[in-house]
Amino acid sequence: MFVARQELVDFIKKRQDNKAKTDAVVSEAVATLRYRKMREVVLKSDEDVRAVARELQLNLINLDVDKGFKAESDALRDANIAVLTADTNNPVAYRAAIVDLQTQHESFMKFYEKTAVYQVGLIGQVHGTLASALASPGSAEDILSYLESLKQLIETVEG
């Protein structure tokens, strides 16, 4: 009886001595399973997430959620058309059209980066970057790109 009890005590002591190693292995196994599941879900849903983001952006524009978005975008489009239709034989007029396009573009981007349309676009972009990083996990550039886009999304959403 004493031998069996001593064997049990030795077994328990050995398990306690190896607890840190066992916990580390279990923790790593759980992390690997989570990663694989996340990878599977992200890769399968990427096209849908991006499509929903684009659709939501269109709805936000049509509902005029960001007041002035259509006017800003129309001004940018008109400036672009002016460059495309400007007389390239008249360098003064052509240069003026280009300067106006640059001004309109800067104005639009300042406005755009404060809109809900932009934030929704960032969500689609971040998801796409994550999917890209998960599709080729060996690429440091993809992972850095994902982390940078995630940081930008967080900064934008938190204000």
ABEGO torsion letter per residue (X at the ends): XAAAAAAAAAAAAAAAAAAAAAAAAAAAAAAAAAAAAAAAAAAAAAAAAAAAAAAAAAAAAAAGABBGAAAAAAAAAAAAAAAAABBAABAAAAAAAAAAAAAAAAAAAAAAAABAAAAAAAAAAAAAAAAAAAABAABAAAAAAAAAAAAAAAAAAAX
